[in-house]
Amino acid sequence: MRIILSVANICLHDEFFNNGVLKMTKISFEVYPPRTVDPDGLNSLSDLVRVLRLALNPEFVSVTCGAGGFGSLATTESVDAILKICPGLQVVPHMVCNGRSVADIRNHLDYYIGQRGLSRVLALRGDNPSGVLGSGGELAYAIRLVELVRQTYTDLDIGAACYPEKHVQADSLRSDRTYFYEKVQAGVSYAITQYFFGLDSYFWFLDDCGKLGIDIPILPGIMLFSDFEKMRRMAKIHGVDIPRWLSARMEGYDPEDQAKIALDVVTNMCRVLIDRGVPYLHFFIMNNKNRVLDVCGRLGLTRE
C-alpha cells in the first residue's frame, strides 16, 4: 500500500505511519573509507559510526568508494569494520561499475549479500579511477549495473543516485529525468538525491517524478558543510546551484562565523523538509560526527 502526500507528490510508505500519525523522521548518513586503510583508520571510522548509531539510530549507513575511484577493497574493509563493531546495523556499500569488470562486480555482490548478509546496495556509475579518461569497465552506465544487480539478486533493495538540478553531464533536465525513470524501471527501489540548497529544486523534482509515475522513496541528500568557499568550488564541479541568498548570507563573515551560519542554513532546510512531510533525511557528513549531531539535536532527532 502506498500513501501519497498531496504536497509535491511525496511518496510515503506504511512503515512511516502509526495509526495515521507520521513517525519520527528516519535518518541515514554517508561515510567514506579512511584514506589509509589500516587498523587505526578502520577503527576510527567504525567508532565514528558506533557513536552516531547510539545517538541517532540511523535507518542505514552508506559507505562510499572514495573520490577518484578509490578502490572497492577500501569499501569492503570499511563495511567489515563497521559490522564488527555495530552488528545488526544496516550498512549499504556503494557499488560502482566504472573501471570494473562484470566478474569483479559479481564477486563483490556475492560477498556482500552471500557472506555478510547485506540487504541493500547503492548502484552507481562512479568516478573514473585515477589516471583513467573516459568510461572504463564492461558496464558504461549505472542503469546497466542496476540491471545486472537486479538479475542476480531479485529481492535486493537497490538504491541509485538522482539529481534535482540534473546531472552535470546530462544534455537537459528532461533527458536526465527520463534516464532516472529508466533506472527505476530497471529495478531501483529507492534513490538518494545529489545535495542541493534550493528547496524548490527538490520539491519540483518530486513533482516531476510523480508525473512520470515514479513512486519509490527519494531521500533528500543533505550536505553538512562548514567551509563555504570549498563548498562553492565543489558545487560548481557537481553542477549544484548556490542560491544568491546563500552567497549573500555568507558575505563579509570569517570562516568560523560562516561555519556557524552553515549549521543554521542546513538546520532550517531540514526543518522545512520535515514540516512538509518528508520522512527521510540522508546526510553527507564528511566523516564529521559533530555537525550531524548538532543539526539533529536542534531538530529533536537525537535519542534521549
PAZADO-654370 format. One record per residue (C-alpha): x, y, z; residue in one letter. Coordinates in pm, whole numbers, plus 32768, in hexadecimal, padded with zeros to 4 digits. Layout:
<pts>
<pt <X, Y, Z>, "a">
...
</pts>
This chain:
<pts>
<pt <8000, 8000, 8000>, "m">
<pt <8081, 8157, 7F9F>, "r">
<pt <8011, 8298, 8046>, "i">
<pt <8040, 83CF, 7F72>, "i">
<pt <8069, 8519, 8025>, "l">
<pt <7FBB, 862A, 7F62>, "s">
<pt <80DC, 871F, 7F80>, "v">
<pt <81CD, 86F4, 7E59>, "a">
<pt <8168, 8586, 7E22>, "n">
<pt <824A, 850D, 7F3D>, "i">
<pt <8232, 8394, 7F59>, "c">
<pt <820B, 831E, 80BE>, "l">
<pt <81FF, 81B3, 8120>, "h">
<pt <8141, 80F0, 8228>, "d">
<pt <826F, 80BE, 8309>, "e">
<pt <827C, 8235, 8346>, "f">
<pt <8121, 8241, 83DE>, "f">
<pt <8095, 81D0, 852B>, "n">
<pt <7F18, 81E7, 8544>, "n">
<pt <7F1C, 82F6, 843B>, "g">
<pt <8023, 83C8, 84EB>, "v">
<pt <8173, 8408, 8443>, "l">
<pt <828C, 8362, 8508>, "k">
<pt <83D7, 8405, 8557>, "m">
<pt <84A5, 8465, 8429>, "t">
<pt <858C, 834D, 83B9>, "k">
<pt <86FC, 83A6, 83AB>, "i">
<pt <8811, 8311, 82DB>, "s">
<pt <896D, 838B, 8295>, "f">
<pt <8A95, 8355, 81AF>, "e">
<pt <8BFC, 8316, 8214>, "v">
<pt <8D32, 82DB, 8142>, "y">
<pt <8E50, 81E6, 817A>, "p">
<pt <8F83, 8262, 8235>, "p">
<pt <9093, 82E2, 8150>, "r">
<pt <9180, 81ED, 81F2>, "t">
<pt <90CE, 809E, 8202>, "v">
<pt <9184, 8015, 8331>, "d">
<pt <910B, 7FAC, 848C>, "p">
<pt <9123, 810F, 8514>, "d">
<pt <905D, 81A5, 83F5>, "g">
<pt <8F56, 8095, 83F7>, "l">
<pt <8F30, 80A7, 8572>, "n">
<pt <8F02, 821E, 855F>, "s">
<pt <8DF3, 81F9, 8456>, "l">
<pt <8D38, 80E5, 8509>, "s">
<pt <8D46, 81A2, 8652>, "d">
<pt <8CB3, 82D5, 85A7>, "l">
<pt <8B94, 81FE, 8526>, "v">
<pt <8B66, 815D, 867C>, "r">
<pt <8B3E, 82B1, 8724>, "v">
<pt <8A45, 8328, 861F>, "l">
<pt <8982, 81E4, 862F>, "r">
<pt <8953, 820C, 87A5>, "l">
<pt <88ED, 837A, 8782>, "a">
<pt <881B, 8372, 8645>, "l">
<pt <87A3, 820B, 860D>, "n">
<pt <87D2, 822C, 8493>, "p">
<pt <8704, 8165, 839D>, "e">
<pt <8849, 8114, 82E7>, "f">
<pt <89AD, 8189, 82AE>, "v">
<pt <8A39, 8193, 814E>, "s">
<pt <8BAB, 8168, 8103>, "v">
<pt <8C3E, 8210, 7FCF>, "t">
<pt <8D54, 819A, 7EEB>, "c">
<pt <8E10, 82DD, 7F2B>, "g">
<pt <8E64, 83F1, 7E37>, "a">
<pt <8F0B, 83AE, 7CEC>, "g">
<pt <8EAD, 823E, 7CE2>, "g">
<pt <8F5A, 81F3, 7E2C>, "f">
<pt <8F3C, 8078, 7E39>, "g">
<pt <8E2A, 7F85, 7E83>, "s">
<pt <8F17, 7ED2, 7F72>, "l">
<pt <8F11, 8004, 8053>, "a">
<pt <8D94, 7FF9, 8050>, "t">
<pt <8D8F, 7E86, 80A3>, "t">
<pt <8E83, 7EAB, 81C4>, "e">
<pt <8DC1, 7FD7, 8248>, "s">
<pt <8C79, 7F16, 8239>, "v">
<pt <8D17, 7DF3, 82F5>, "d">
<pt <8DA8, 7EDA, 8400>, "a">
<pt <8C59, 7F86, 8438>, "i">
<pt <8B9A, 7E3D, 844D>, "l">
<pt <8C95, 7DB8, 8548>, "k">
<pt <8C58, 7ED3, 863E>, "i">
<pt <8AEA, 7F11, 85DF>, "c">
<pt <8A4A, 7DBB, 85A5>, "p">
<pt <88E9, 7DD2, 8521>, "g">
<pt <8918, 7F2A, 8487>, "l">
<pt <889E, 7F54, 8322>, "q">
<pt <89DE, 7F9F, 8261>, "v">
<pt <89BA, 7FFC, 80F2>, "v">
<pt <8AF1, 7FE2, 8019>, "p">
<pt <8B15, 80B9, 7EE3>, "h">
<pt <8B33, 7FD2, 7DB7>, "m">
<pt <8BD4, 807D, 7C8B>, "v">
<pt <8C02, 7FF4, 7B2C>, "c">
<pt <8CF7, 80ED, 7A97>, "n">
<pt <8E4A, 8047, 7A6D>, "g">
<pt <8DD0, 7EF2, 7AE1>, "r">
<pt <8D85, 7DAA, 7A36>, "s">
<pt <8C3C, 7CF2, 7A54>, "v">
<pt <8CF2, 7BD6, 7B04>, "a">
<pt <8D80, 7CC7, 7C07>, "d">
<pt <8C28, 7D5E, 7C43>, "i">
<pt <8B8B, 7C06, 7C6D>, "r">
<pt <8C9B, 7B9F, 7D61>, "n">
<pt <8C5A, 7CD0, 7E39>, "h">
<pt <8AE3, 7C98, 7E2B>, "l">
<pt <8B0D, 7B2E, 7E93>, "d">
<pt <8BEA, 7B9A, 7FB4>, "y">
<pt <8B02, 7CAD, 8031>, "y">
<pt <89BF, 7BEA, 800A>, "i">
<pt <8A2C, 7A82, 802F>, "g">
<pt <8B37, 7AA1, 813C>, "q">
<pt <8ADC, 7BDE, 81F4>, "r">
<pt <8961, 7BC7, 81D3>, "g">
<pt <892F, 7D2C, 815D>, "l">
<pt <87DA, 7D81, 80CF>, "s">
<pt <8821, 7ECC, 8020>, "r">
<pt <891F, 7F5C, 7F2F>, "v">
<pt <8943, 80AA, 7E7F>, "l">
<pt <8983, 8077, 7D0A>, "a">
<pt <8A4D, 818F, 7C69>, "l">
<pt <8B1E, 81CC, 7B36>, "r">
<pt <8C34, 8258, 7C0C>, "g">
<pt <8D59, 8340, 7BCC>, "d">
<pt <8E6D, 82E3, 7ADC>, "n">
<pt <8F8D, 822F, 7B86>, "p">
<pt <90BD, 830F, 7BAE>, "s">
<pt <9170, 8342, 7A63>, "g">
<pt <9052, 82B6, 7992>, "v">
<pt <8F9A, 838B, 7893>, "l">
<pt <8E42, 8333, 7810>, "g">
<pt <8D6C, 820E, 787D>, "s">
<pt <8E22, 80D3, 78E4>, "g">
<pt <8DA9, 7F77, 7936>, "g">
<pt <8CA2, 7EA1, 788E>, "e">
<pt <8B74, 7F6A, 7904>, "l">
<pt <8B7E, 80D4, 7893>, "a">
<pt <8A46, 8153, 7946>, "y">
<pt <899E, 8129, 7A96>, "a">
<pt <8865, 809D, 79F4>, "i">
<pt <892C, 7F74, 7973>, "r">
<pt <89A9, 7F35, 7AD5>, "l">
<pt <8846, 7F47, 7B5D>, "v">
<pt <87D8, 7E46, 7A5A>, "e">
<pt <88F6, 7D5E, 7AB6>, "l">
<pt <88B5, 7D77, 7C2C>, "v">
<pt <873D, 7D47, 7C04>, "r">
<pt <876D, 7C15, 7B27>, "q">
<pt <885D, 7B7F, 7C24>, "t">
<pt <87A0, 7BCF, 7D66>, "y">
<pt <862C, 7BFC, 7D27>, "t">
<pt <85D0, 7C59, 7E8E>, "d">
<pt <86EB, 7D4C, 7ED3>, "l">
<pt <86A0, 7EBB, 7F20>, "d">
<pt <875D, 7F76, 7E11>, "i">
<pt <879D, 80E7, 7E40>, "g">
<pt <8804, 81E6, 7D3C>, "a">
<pt <886D, 834F, 7D25>, "a">
<pt <8789, 845D, 7C98>, "c">
<pt <87B6, 85CE, 7C50>, "y">
<pt <86B0, 86D9, 7C9D>, "p">
<pt <8775, 87D8, 7BD2>, "e">
<pt <87E0, 86D1, 7ACC>, "k">
<pt <8926, 8616, 7AB0>, "h">
<pt <8A42, 86F8, 7A48>, "v">
<pt <8A7E, 8624, 790E>, "q">
<pt <8910, 8606, 78A8>, "a">
<pt <88A2, 86AB, 7763>, "d">
<pt <8769, 873E, 7800>, "s">
<pt <868C, 872E, 7931>, "l">
<pt <858A, 8668, 786C>, "r">
<pt <8685, 8562, 77F8>, "s">
<pt <870A, 853E, 795B>, "d">
<pt <85AA, 8504, 79E3>, "r">
<pt <856E, 8402, 78D3>, "t">
<pt <86B0, 834E, 7926>, "y">
<pt <8651, 8340, 7A95>, "f">
<pt <84FD, 82AF, 7A37>, "y">
<pt <85AC, 81A5, 7969>, "e">
<pt <868E, 814B, 7A90>, "k">
<pt <855D, 8121, 7B6D>, "v">
<pt <84BC, 8043, 7A67>, "q">
<pt <85FC, 7F75, 7A5C>, "a">
<pt <85D8, 7F1E, 7BCC>, "g">
<pt <862E, 8045, 7CAF>, "v">
<pt <8567, 8037, 7DF4>, "s">
<pt <85DB, 8179, 7E9B>, "y">
<pt <86AF, 82A8, 7E3E>, "a">
<pt <8785, 83AF, 7EE5>, "i">
<pt <879D, 8509, 7E4D>, "t">
<pt <88D0, 85D5, 7E07>, "q">
<pt <88ED, 86E3, 7F12>, "y">
<pt <8836, 8828, 7ED2>, "f">
<pt <87FF, 8976, 7F7B>, "f">
<pt <86C5, 89EB, 7EC9>, "g">
<pt <85A0, 8931, 7F63>, "l">
<pt <84C8, 897B, 7E35>, "d">
<pt <85B5, 88A7, 7D65>, "s">
<pt <856A, 8776, 7E3B>, "y">
<pt <83F2, 87A6, 7E42>, "f">
<pt <83E3, 87ED, 7CCB>, "w">
<pt <84AB, 86B0, 7C96>, "f">
<pt <83B3, 85E9, 7D66>, "l">
<pt <8297, 8681, 7C9D>, "d">
<pt <833E, 861E, 7B55>, "d">
<pt <8377, 84BF, 7BDA>, "c">
<pt <820A, 84A3, 7C3D>, "g">
<pt <81A0, 8508, 7ADE>, "k">
<pt <8280, 83F7, 7A50>, "l">
<pt <81E5, 82F4, 7B37>, "g">
<pt <831B, 82CC, 7C10>, "i">
<pt <82A7, 8269, 7D6C>, "d">
<pt <83E2, 81EB, 7E18>, "i">
<pt <846B, 8299, 7F4F>, "p">
<pt <8547, 83BF, 7EE8>, "i">
<pt <8628, 8424, 8008>, "l">
<pt <86A1, 858E, 8009>, "p">
<pt <881D, 859C, 801A>, "g">
<pt <8887, 869F, 811D>, "i">
<pt <89ED, 8721, 810C>, "m">
<pt <8A7D, 8780, 825F>, "l">
<pt <8B7D, 8881, 81F5>, "f">
<pt <8C4E, 8972, 82C2>, "s">
<pt <8D46, 8A09, 81CB>, "d">
<pt <8C6C, 8ADB, 80E4>, "f">
<pt <8D78, 8B25, 7FE0>, "e">
<pt <8DCF, 89B5, 7FC5>, "k">
<pt <8C5D, 8967, 7FA4>, "m">
<pt <8C37, 8A6C, 7E92>, "r">
<pt <8D50, 89CA, 7DC9>, "r">
<pt <8CC4, 886E, 7DFD>, "m">
<pt <8B65, 88DC, 7D9D>, "a">
<pt <8BE8, 8968, 7C53>, "k">
<pt <8C86, 8817, 7C01>, "i">
<pt <8B46, 875C, 7C59>, "h">
<pt <8A5A, 884C, 7BA9>, "g">
<pt <89AF, 88B1, 7CEE>, "v">
<pt <891C, 8A0D, 7CFC>, "d">
<pt <898A, 8AF4, 7E16>, "i">
<pt <8861, 8BE0, 7E47>, "p">
<pt <88AF, 8D52, 7E4D>, "r">
<pt <8817, 8D72, 7FA7>, "w">
<pt <890F, 8C72, 802E>, "l">
<pt <8A3C, 8D24, 7F99>, "s">
<pt <89BA, 8E6E, 801F>, "a">
<pt <8980, 8DD4, 8175>, "r">
<pt <8AED, 8D6B, 8188>, "m">
<pt <8B7F, 8EAF, 8101>, "e">
<pt <8C5E, 8F71, 81EF>, "g">
<pt <8C7E, 8E5F, 82F7>, "y">
<pt <8DBC, 8DA9, 8353>, "d">
<pt <8DD0, 8C2C, 8326>, "p">
<pt <8D79, 8BE5, 8491>, "e">
<pt <8C3A, 8CB3, 8480>, "d">
<pt <8BE7, 8C20, 832A>, "q">
<pt <8BF7, 8AC4, 83C4>, "a">
<pt <8AF8, 8B30, 84CB>, "k">
<pt <8A18, 8BC5, 83BF>, "i">
<pt <8A33, 8A81, 82F9>, "a">
<pt <89A7, 89C0, 8421>, "l">
<pt <8880, 8AAF, 8431>, "d">
<pt <8845, 8A8F, 82BA>, "v">
<pt <884A, 8913, 82BA>, "v">
<pt <8772, 88FD, 83F4>, "t">
<pt <866D, 89E2, 835C>, "n">
<pt <866E, 891B, 8218>, "m">
<pt <8631, 87DA, 82D8>, "c">
<pt <851F, 887B, 83A7>, "r">
<pt <8465, 88E5, 826B>, "v">
<pt <848A, 8788, 81D6>, "l">
<pt <83FD, 86EA, 8312>, "i">
<pt <82E2, 87E9, 832B>, "d">
<pt <8281, 879B, 81C3>, "r">
<pt <8265, 8629, 820E>, "g">
<pt <83B1, 859F, 8190>, "v">
<pt <83ED, 8469, 8269>, "p">
<pt <855D, 8436, 8218>, "y">
<pt <869E, 84FF, 823F>, "l">
<pt <87E3, 8478, 81AE>, "h">
<pt <8917, 8533, 8225>, "f">
<pt <8A65, 854D, 8174>, "f">
<pt <8B2A, 8579, 82B4>, "i">
<pt <8C8E, 8587, 8227>, "m">
<pt <8CF4, 849A, 8342>, "n">
<pt <8CB0, 85AC, 8441>, "n">
<pt <8BC6, 853C, 8557>, "k">
<pt <8BAB, 868B, 8609>, "n">
<pt <8AEB, 8746, 84FD>, "r">
<pt <89E3, 863A, 84C4>, "v">
<pt <89B5, 8616, 863B>, "l">
<pt <898A, 878F, 8656>, "d">
<pt <8889, 87A3, 853D>, "v">
<pt <87C4, 8673, 85B2>, "c">
<pt <87D0, 86F3, 8717>, "g">
<pt <8737, 883D, 86AB>, "r">
<pt <8628, 877D, 85F0>, "l">
<pt <85DC, 869F, 8719>, "g">
<pt <8645, 8566, 865E>, "l">
<pt <874B, 84E4, 874F>, "t">
<pt <8704, 83D3, 884A>, "r">
<pt <86C5, 844B, 89AB>, "e">
</pts>
